[in-house]
Structure formats: C-alpha cells, structure tokens
Amino acid sequence: MIKIPKDYSEAKKWIKPIFIIMIILPIVLIYFAINMRKNSLPELFEAPSFNLIDQNGIQFSSEEMVGKYWAVNFFFTKCRSVCPMQMSKLKTFKEQYPGIGLELISITVDPQHDNPERLKEYIQEMSLNEKKWSFLTGDKDEIRNIVVNGFKSGMDEVQNDGLFDIAHANYLLLVDKNNVVRAVVRFDEQNFEEKLFGLYQNISD
C-alpha cells in the first residue's frame, strides 16, 4: 500500500478553494470594472423644481420626473437658427433608439408667443413624436428663472439684423433618476445621437 505523504494531503484540501477563487475572482473584478465605468459621469448640479404647462394644456410638474432619466433643451417656435437643428437631431435620436427609457423635455424661451396651441402646431409642423417628449410653456419670469438660475443656462432677448430674437443655449442637459444633471451635450457635436445614447447608458441602471 502506497503511503501518501501528510503534506500532500494538507495541500490537496486547498486545491478546490483555490480553483474556485481563480474562477470567481475575474468575474467579480469585471463586474466592478463595468459598474465603475457605467456610473462614471460627475454630478454637476441638482435640476430645479418647476411647474409649467405642456403642449396639451396640462399642468406639468418636475416631480413627475423623479425616478426617471430625462434630458432638457431650450427653444422657441419662431427660432430659425439652431432650434430646427435641435429638433431634427432629437427626432433622429428617438427614431434610432425607440425603446430607450429617456424622456425629453423642451422648454420654450418665448412663452408669450408659444402657448400650448402653438406648441401643438409646431410639433405637427416638425413631424415630431410626442411619446415621452413634453413641450413646456408658462410664465415668462418663471421660465427665465428656471433656465438661468435653475439650469444655469443663458437666455436673453436680442436684435438680430433688426429682428427680434432670443439667445439661448444650444445644448441638452442629461438628468439622472435622482434629479441630478450629469452631462451637457452640444447639439453641434458630431454623432450627437450616439453620444447622447452612450451617456444615457452610463448613468442608467
């Protein structure tokens, strides 16, 4: 009968646990690496609270967005400079990613002209999909406060070649489910739609 050395028996007890660790450890490391990258965007600032009116004439509260991922931009229906491009890119984004859980909010910076009826007409003129997309209007001073102080964005009435115009931000702000702004995306960036989708994936569950 062959006598197995005692030290071999002791070593054999450790083979299985070590083998298990060698399998599990890489999986755990990969999991944490993915999640660290997934939520790597900085927390910029808390999105403001607001109560406005949507394109259907219904009161819209920012509280409705708690627990959701959303993005907000600023526009007005008379705008002939950057606004059509903004809406075109958001329209393309929704078409490219129809099942995405990101809601869009577009706030007019010309509420005196852009009432709910005008917003509804604009949506039809631009052939925009209203699903998970709210167009908001309200009191002029309240909107200025929301845009300038709340979202820390520019808004100013100017004369452009003798014509009335409203200068406003040409970017979109991405907000997480905790109501914190996590990214700012310029509409004139290349591959805007793909970049926005990637940023959304970074902060989403």
C-alpha positions in Angstrom: 0.0 0.0 0.0 1.3 3.4 -1.0 1.5 5.8 1.8 0.5 9.4 0.8 2.7 12.0 2.4 1.0 14.1 5.1 2.0 17.4 3.4 0.3 16.3 0.2 -3.0 15.6 1.9 -2.8 19.0 3.5 -2.2 20.7 0.1 -5.0 18.8 -1.5 -7.5 20.4 0.8 -6.6 23.8 -0.6 -6.8 22.9 -4.3 -10.6 23.1 -4.7 -11.0 26.5 -2.8 -8.1 28.0 -4.9 -9.6 26.7 -8.1 -13.0 28.3 -7.2 -11.3 31.6 -6.4 -9.5 31.5 -9.7 -12.8 31.2 -11.5 -14.9 33.7 -9.4 -12.3 36.5 -8.9 -12.0 37.6 -12.6 -15.9 37.6 -12.8 -16.1 39.9 -9.7 -13.4 42.2 -11.0 -15.0 42.5 -14.4 -18.4 43.2 -12.7 -17.0 46.1 -10.6 -15.0 47.5 -13.5 -18.1 47.7 -15.7 -20.2 49.3 -13.0 -17.4 51.8 -12.2 -17.3 52.8 -15.8 -21.1 52.7 -16.1 -21.7 55.4 -13.5 -18.5 57.5 -14.0 -20.1 60.8 -15.0 -19.7 63.6 -12.5 -22.7 65.0 -10.6 -22.9 68.6 -11.9 -25.8 70.1 -10.0 -29.4 69.4 -9.0 -32.0 70.1 -11.5 -34.6 72.8 -10.5 -38.1 72.2 -9.4 -40.8 73.7 -11.7 -44.4 73.7 -12.6 -45.3 74.5 -16.2 -47.9 73.7 -18.9 -47.4 71.1 -21.6 -48.5 71.1 -25.3 -51.8 69.6 -24.3 -52.6 72.4 -21.8 -52.0 70.2 -18.8 -50.0 71.2 -15.8 -46.6 69.6 -15.8 -44.6 69.3 -12.6 -40.9 68.3 -12.4 -41.9 65.9 -9.6 -43.2 63.7 -12.4 -39.6 63.1 -13.4 -38.4 61.8 -10.1 -37.1 58.3 -10.6 -36.8 58.8 -14.3 -34.0 59.6 -16.7 -34.6 62.7 -18.8 -33.0 65.4 -20.9 -34.0 69.0 -21.4 -33.3 71.6 -24.0 -34.5 75.2 -24.7 -36.1 76.5 -27.9 -38.8 78.7 -29.3 -41.1 78.1 -32.3 -40.1 81.3 -34.2 -36.4 80.4 -34.0 -34.9 79.9 -37.4 -31.3 79.4 -36.3 -30.4 76.5 -34.0 -33.8 75.3 -33.0 -34.8 73.4 -36.2 -31.4 71.6 -36.0 -32.0 70.7 -32.3 -35.4 69.3 -33.0 -34.2 67.4 -36.1 -31.4 65.7 -34.0 -33.8 64.8 -31.2 -36.2 63.4 -33.7 -33.5 61.3 -35.2 -32.4 60.2 -31.7 -35.9 58.9 -30.9 -36.1 57.1 -34.3 -32.7 55.4 -33.7 -33.4 54.4 -30.2 -37.2 53.9 -30.0 -37.2 51.7 -26.9 -34.9 53.9 -24.8 -36.1 54.9 -21.3 -35.1 58.5 -21.7 -37.8 61.2 -21.6 -37.3 64.5 -23.4 -38.4 68.0 -22.2 -38.2 71.0 -24.4 -38.9 74.4 -22.7 -39.8 77.4 -24.8 -37.9 80.6 -24.0 -40.7 82.6 -25.8 -43.8 81.7 -23.7 -45.6 84.9 -24.6 -46.0 83.6 -28.1 -45.6 79.8 -27.6 -48.8 78.8 -25.9 -50.0 75.2 -25.8 -51.9 75.6 -29.1 -48.8 77.0 -30.8 -46.6 74.2 -29.4 -49.0 71.6 -30.7 -48.9 73.2 -34.2 -45.1 73.3 -34.0 -44.9 69.6 -33.2 -47.1 68.8 -36.2 -45.1 71.1 -38.5 -41.8 69.4 -37.4 -43.3 65.9 -37.6 -42.2 65.2 -34.0 -43.1 62.1 -32.0 -44.7 63.3 -28.7 -44.2 59.9 -26.9 -42.0 60.6 -23.9 -41.5 64.1 -25.2 -43.0 67.1 -23.4 -43.0 70.7 -24.8 -43.5 73.2 -22.0 -44.5 76.8 -21.6 -45.6 79.1 -18.8 -45.0 82.4 -17.1 -42.1 84.4 -18.8 -40.4 85.3 -15.5 -40.8 81.8 -14.1 -39.2 80.3 -17.2 -36.3 82.7 -17.1 -35.7 81.7 -13.5 -35.8 78.0 -14.4 -33.5 78.4 -17.4 -31.0 80.9 -16.0 -30.9 80.1 -12.3 -32.1 76.5 -12.3 -30.4 75.0 -15.3 -27.6 77.6 -15.3 -28.1 78.4 -19.0 -28.2 81.6 -21.0 -31.3 83.4 -22.1 -31.5 86.9 -23.5 -33.7 88.9 -25.9 -31.6 90.4 -28.7 -31.9 92.2 -32.0 -30.5 90.1 -34.8 -30.3 92.1 -38.1 -33.0 94.3 -36.8 -35.3 91.4 -36.0 -36.3 90.2 -32.6 -34.5 87.1 -31.4 -33.9 85.2 -28.2 -30.4 83.9 -27.5 -30.4 80.6 -25.7 -28.3 77.5 -25.1 -27.5 75.2 -28.0 -27.1 72.1 -25.8 -29.0 69.5 -24.0 -28.7 68.6 -20.3 -28.9 65.0 -19.2 -30.6 64.3 -15.8 -30.5 61.1 -13.8 -33.3 59.5 -11.8 -32.1 61.4 -8.6 -32.8 64.7 -10.4 -29.1 65.5 -10.8 -27.7 66.9 -14.0 -24.9 64.6 -15.1 -23.9 65.8 -18.6 -24.2 68.6 -21.1 -24.2 67.7 -24.8 -23.9 70.3 -27.5 -26.2 69.8 -30.5 -23.5 70.7 -33.0 -21.2 67.9 -31.8 -20.5 65.1 -34.3 -22.5 61.9 -33.8 -24.8 63.7 -31.3 -27.3 60.9 -31.2 -24.7 58.2 -30.5 -23.0 60.3 -27.8 -26.3 61.0 -26.0 -27.2 57.3 -26.1 -23.8 56.4 -24.7 -24.1 59.0 -21.9 -27.6 57.7 -21.0 -26.2 54.1 -20.8 -23.5 55.4 -18.5 -26.0 56.7 -15.9 -28.9 54.2 -16.3 -29.5 51.1 -14.3 
